[in-house]
Amino acid sequence: MSYGIPLELVGVRIELPTNQPIVLLRETGGVRYLPIWIGATEATAIAFALEGVEPQRPLTHDLLRDVSAGLGATVDRVVVNDLREGIYYADLVMTRGEEEIVISARPSDAIALAARTDASLFASEQVLEEAGVEIKEDDDEEAEVERFREFLDTVQPEDFTGGS
């Protein structure tokens, strides 16, 4: 069963000069990247999860992970499935026993939860075709970062989202 194109969570970046956070996803085994402008709170939540930071008290996404587990549900995958009028849409897919539970979610929240649960990430082909940025892989990570910075210099947040 195909859920779309598998993605890897690259991380959170700050787009300059606006200081707008971006979550950056990469097509697994491919050359397309999917940048999604997100809010500062979600950026912090994703970065904390990636860095293994355990806050003194649970963040909202930690709470959702714990509530899901307490109810016997497993976070299975996140699918960024649509992009309409600059706004990304995603489904958070959970399983409880044989039951599959699909919940509409902001991609930023769903990705923050996926980062805490090791859930798989996917995007529809349509979303990657419309918003994916092709960056050729090479041995020079500095060159890759520079190409991405050049891309960011040519776009505005409203080119991609009206919200995450």
Buried (B, 14 or more C-beta within 10 A) or exposed (E): EEBBBBBBBBBBBEBEEEEBBBBBBBBEEBEBBBBBBBBEBBBBBBBBBBEEEEEEEEBEBBEBBEEBEEEEBBBBBBBBBBBEEBBBBBBBBBBEEEEEBEEEBBBBBBBBBBBBBEBBBBBBEEBBEEBBBEBEEEEEEEEBEEBBEEBBEEEEBEEBBEEB
